[in-house]
């Protein structure tokens, strides 16, 4: 009788050096720290919008400046939401709660979709990069740079970002599958081999004619 596990688990390693749970926890902590730094930088501007208006006016250099108040509140809300989602993913990976990882997985998929849309727009209309370069300050970038090489460099950079984000999604998904497997009971399968002695069904010996009694055998 052979004792086998239900089915082979999916790969549980990421970056060839750590477990998917560890990788998801590190990724969640990184997102929380990054957005916490963003909120720390934006907090003085939220406290004193006039100071932010002066800084943005000095750094605009002729660029169009959006509505400072709305931009600050939107960025702050997104950063706060990201801290919550990242904290849920970190808690879910640490405490083996698969449902807590789903929002972070959806965010990573949404982020990958947005980056793919940007890359597709650049492929369809490469002049977008040239138009953006023209809006930069005069001393920011040399105008003699060939736009073809710049477009190729930007596309290569975006392609690397897409590959990294796709791998991150794969790692988070593997973590979700691994954590989900811990929440389901293990079912063991028993397989009978050829050398295993199999018992005959119970009804077969019962239905057979019983042997003669001892007295009948002696008298005969």
C-alpha positions in Angstrom: 0.0 0.0 0.0 1.5 3.3 -1.1 0.8 6.6 0.7 0.8 9.6 -1.6 0.2 13.3 -1.1 -2.8 14.8 -3.0 -0.9 16.6 -5.8 2.4 18.4 -6.1 2.3 22.0 -4.8 3.2 24.9 -7.1 6.7 26.3 -6.9 7.2 28.1 -3.6 10.4 30.0 -4.4 10.8 33.5 -5.8 14.0 35.2 -7.1 15.7 31.8 -6.6 16.6 32.7 -3.0 13.5 33.1 -0.8 10.1 31.6 -0.2 7.0 33.2 -1.8 5.6 34.1 1.6 8.8 35.9 2.5 8.9 37.6 -0.9 5.3 38.8 -0.5 5.9 40.1 3.0 9.0 42.0 1.8 7.1 43.4 -1.2 4.2 44.5 1.1 6.5 46.1 3.6 8.3 47.9 0.8 5.1 49.4 -0.6 4.0 50.5 2.9 7.4 52.2 3.6 7.4 53.9 0.2 3.8 55.3 0.5 4.5 56.2 4.2 7.4 58.4 2.9 5.2 59.9 0.3 2.6 60.8 3.0 5.4 62.2 5.2 6.5 64.5 2.3 2.9 65.6 1.5 1.9 66.2 5.1 3.5 69.6 5.4 1.9 70.6 2.1 -1.5 69.5 3.4 -1.0 71.4 6.6 0.2 74.6 4.7 -1.1 74.6 1.1 0.4 78.1 0.5 3.9 76.7 0.9 3.3 74.0 -1.6 1.9 76.6 -4.1 5.2 78.6 -3.8 7.3 75.5 -4.3 5.3 74.2 -7.3 5.4 77.7 -8.9 9.2 77.9 -8.6 9.7 74.4 -10.0 7.1 74.6 -12.8 9.4 76.4 -15.3 6.6 77.1 -17.7 4.9 73.7 -17.4 1.2 73.5 -16.8 0.5 73.2 -13.1 -2.5 71.2 -12.0 -4.9 72.2 -9.2 -2.6 71.9 -6.1 -5.3 71.2 -3.6 -7.0 68.4 -5.5 -3.7 66.8 -6.5 -2.5 66.7 -2.9 -5.7 65.1 -1.7 -5.8 62.5 -4.5 -2.2 61.5 -4.1 -2.6 61.3 -0.3 -5.7 59.2 -0.6 -4.0 56.8 -3.0 -0.9 56.5 -0.8 -3.1 55.8 2.3 -5.1 53.2 0.3 -1.9 51.6 -0.8 -0.6 51.4 2.8 -3.9 49.6 3.8 -3.7 47.1 0.8 0.0 46.4 1.4 -0.6 45.9 5.1 -3.4 43.4 4.3 -1.1 41.5 2.0 1.7 41.4 4.6 -0.7 40.2 7.3 -2.3 37.6 5.0 1.0 36.2 4.0 2.3 36.1 7.6 -0.9 34.7 9.2 -1.8 32.4 6.3 -5.0 34.3 5.4 -5.4 34.0 1.6 -8.4 36.4 1.4 -6.2 39.3 2.7 -3.8 38.9 -0.3 -6.4 39.3 -3.0 -6.7 43.1 -3.0 -2.9 43.4 -3.4 -3.0 40.9 -6.2 -5.7 42.9 -8.0 -3.7 46.1 -7.5 -0.6 44.5 -9.1 -2.7 43.3 -12.1 -4.2 46.7 -12.5 -0.8 48.4 -12.3 0.5 46.0 -15.0 -2.4 46.8 -17.2 -1.8 50.5 -16.9 1.9 50.1 -17.8 0.9 47.9 -20.8 -1.5 50.6 -22.0 1.3 53.2 -21.8 3.7 50.9 -23.7 1.1 50.3 -26.3 0.5 54.1 -26.8 4.2 54.7 -27.2 4.4 51.9 -29.8 1.4 53.3 -31.7 2.5 56.9 -31.4 6.3 57.3 -30.8 6.0 61.1 -31.3 4.5 61.2 -27.8 8.1 61.0 -26.4 9.3 63.8 -28.6 6.4 66.0 -27.6 7.1 65.4 -23.9 10.8 66.2 -24.4 9.9 69.5 -26.0 8.0 70.5 -22.8 11.0 70.0 -20.6 13.2 72.9 -19.5 16.0 74.0 -21.7 18.7 72.9 -19.3 17.1 69.6 -18.4 18.1 67.6 -21.5 20.2 68.3 -24.6 18.0 68.8 -27.6 20.6 67.2 -29.9 19.7 63.7 -28.6 18.4 61.5 -31.4 14.7 60.8 -30.8 14.9 57.3 -32.3 17.5 56.3 -29.7 15.6 57.9 -26.9 12.4 56.1 -28.0 14.2 52.8 -28.1 15.7 53.4 -24.7 12.3 54.3 -23.2 10.7 51.2 -24.8 13.5 49.0 -23.4 13.1 50.6 -19.9 9.3 50.1 -20.0 9.7 46.5 -21.2 12.0 45.7 -18.3 9.4 47.2 -15.9 6.6 45.1 -17.5 8.7 41.9 -17.0 9.5 42.7 -13.4 5.8 43.5 -12.6 4.7 40.3 -14.3 7.1 38.3 -12.2 5.9 40.1 -9.1 2.3 39.1 -9.9 3.5 35.5 -10.4 5.2 35.5 -7.0 2.1 37.0 -5.3 -0.1 34.5 -7.0 2.1 31.6 -5.9 2.0 32.9 -2.4 -1.9 33.0 -2.6 -2.0 29.4 -3.8 0.5 28.3 -1.1 -1.4 30.0 1.7 -4.8 28.7 0.3 -3.4 25.1 0.4 -2.8 25.5 4.1 -6.4 26.4 4.8 -7.7 23.2 3.1 -7.3 19.8 4.9 -4.8 17.3 3.4 -6.4 14.3 1.7 -4.2 11.2 1.4 -4.7 8.9 -1.5 -4.1 5.1 -1.1 -3.0 3.2 -4.1 -3.0 -0.6 -4.1 0.0 -2.2 -5.8 0.2 -5.6 -7.4 2.0 -7.1 -4.4 -0.7 -6.0 -2.0 -3.0 -8.8 -0.6 -6.6 -7.9 -1.4 -9.3 -9.4 0.8 -12.3 -11.0 -1.0 -15.7 -9.4 -0.6 -17.6 -10.2 2.6 -20.7 -11.5 0.8 -18.8 -14.2 -1.2 -17.9 -16.5 1.7 -21.3 -15.9 3.4 -23.2 -17.0 0.3 -21.3 -20.3 0.0 -22.7 -23.6 1.3 -21.5 -24.3 4.9 -19.4 -27.4 5.5 -21.1 -30.5 7.0 -21.2 -30.9 10.8 -18.7 -33.1 12.7 -21.3 -35.8 13.6 -22.3 -36.2 9.9 -18.7 -36.6 8.9 -17.9 -39.2 11.6 -21.0 -41.3 10.8 -20.2 -41.3 7.2 
